[in-house]
Amino acid sequence: PFALLSVPMAWVGGYVSQWIAFGVGWSLVRRAGLRIAPFWSAHFSAATARRVLSFGGRLVVGQVATRAAYSLEVFLLTRLLLNYTESLGVRAFLQSRFLFAYLLVYPFFDSAVAAISEAMGWGKRALTQHYVARYLQWGLLWGAIVSSVLAGLGPMLVRGLLDSRWWRVADLLPIAALAWWRARSVRIRV
């Protein structure tokens, strides 16, 4: 019975932690002597809202192809692989243990959204192109370094640090790292 309650309890815990963070933030704003009212009012016009929502809508539509590809991948894996559970375990292991290496620089790339949107908002086309080129350059460089390290050292680390049941991951890690790198570089060239 406890296993059935684990997911709802996680949701409740998530909501409770958000309310606690809200309360702490509220008390800090009050303690600093700031007004709370500006946080609750909209400081933009309907035209601004339409512009922002149209940008977000295009962003969502642009991700449809990626989400469809992931859905197709899962569908094909479940239908065509004889050892689906082993493959699922290997994939989950690769994602949970090694994907973080790609995401270590996420705070740097997260700043791209603000920089690029600010340049676009001011109509600075050359600056926007420069930002896009530099973020792609550094992103691809980081991806190449991480993919190379994972392809070269990953199998040795898996075989040296993990139980023999995970050694299949060591066989697939170079392929996964290089496939990730190839997929990113092809996607960016398109």
Disulfide bonds with the S-S distance in Angstrom:
none
